[in-house]
């Protein structure tokens, strides 16, 4: 009998949705071809532009305020 894996727990830990043991991603934003533990196939999983959007969104939130603050405080020349 297989153990039930919580989809929320597996998603937050970036683990296999079937067994909850192996990582889903092989690179920073790319899926692994399959799970090394249970053999679940991730070939058809396509993230599209979702991960890239969230990375750019978070970087924009973290980078934009300090850049604007430097501009306001120090007023560097545009060249």
C-alpha positions as CSV (number, residue, x, y, z in Angstrom):
1,X,0.0,0.0,0.0
2,X,1.4,3.4,-1.0
3,X,1.5,6.4,1.3
4,X,-0.7,9.3,0.5
5,X,1.3,12.4,-0.4
6,X,-0.2,15.8,0.3
7,X,-0.1,17.9,-2.9
8,X,0.5,21.1,-0.9
9,X,3.4,19.6,1.0
10,X,4.9,18.1,-2.1
11,X,4.5,21.4,-4.0
12,X,6.1,23.5,-1.3
13,X,9.0,21.2,-1.0
14,X,9.4,20.8,-4.8
15,X,9.1,17.0,-4.5
16,X,7.5,14.4,-6.7
17,X,3.7,14.5,-6.5
18,X,3.4,10.7,-6.6
19,X,6.0,9.6,-3.9
20,X,7.1,12.9,-2.3
21,X,10.7,11.8,-2.3
22,X,12.6,13.1,-5.3
23,X,12.9,16.7,-6.6
24,X,10.8,17.7,-9.5
25,X,13.2,20.3,-10.9
26,X,16.6,19.4,-12.5
27,X,17.6,23.0,-13.1
28,X,16.5,26.4,-11.6
29,X,13.3,26.6,-13.7
30,X,13.3,23.2,-15.6
31,X,11.6,20.0,-14.8
32,X,13.5,16.7,-14.4
33,X,12.6,14.1,-17.0
34,X,11.3,11.6,-14.3
35,X,11.4,10.8,-10.6
36,X,14.4,8.6,-9.7
37,X,12.5,7.0,-6.9
38,X,9.1,6.0,-8.3
39,X,9.7,6.6,-12.0
40,X,6.9,9.2,-12.4
41,X,7.2,10.7,-15.9
42,X,7.5,14.6,-16.0
43,X,8.1,14.8,-19.7
44,X,4.7,16.3,-20.4
45,X,4.9,18.8,-17.5
46,X,5.3,22.3,-19.0
47,X,5.7,25.2,-16.8
48,X,5.4,27.7,-19.7
49,X,6.3,31.2,-18.6
50,X,5.0,30.9,-15.0
51,X,8.3,30.3,-13.2
52,X,10.1,33.0,-15.2
53,X,7.2,35.5,-14.5
54,X,7.4,34.9,-10.7
55,X,11.2,35.2,-10.6
56,X,11.0,38.5,-12.5
57,X,8.2,39.7,-10.3
58,X,10.0,38.9,-7.1
59,X,13.3,40.4,-8.4
60,X,11.4,43.5,-9.5
61,X,9.9,43.9,-6.0
62,X,13.3,43.4,-4.3
63,X,15.5,45.5,-6.8
64,X,13.2,48.4,-7.7
65,X,12.8,50.1,-4.3
66,X,16.6,50.2,-3.6
67,X,17.2,51.6,-7.1
68,X,14.6,54.3,-6.6
69,X,15.9,55.1,-3.1
70,X,19.5,55.6,-4.5
71,X,18.1,57.8,-7.2
72,X,16.2,59.9,-4.6
73,X,18.9,60.2,-2.0
74,X,22.1,60.6,-4.1
75,X,20.7,61.9,-7.4
76,X,23.4,60.4,-9.6
77,X,24.0,61.8,-13.1
78,X,22.2,59.9,-15.9
79,X,25.3,59.3,-18.0
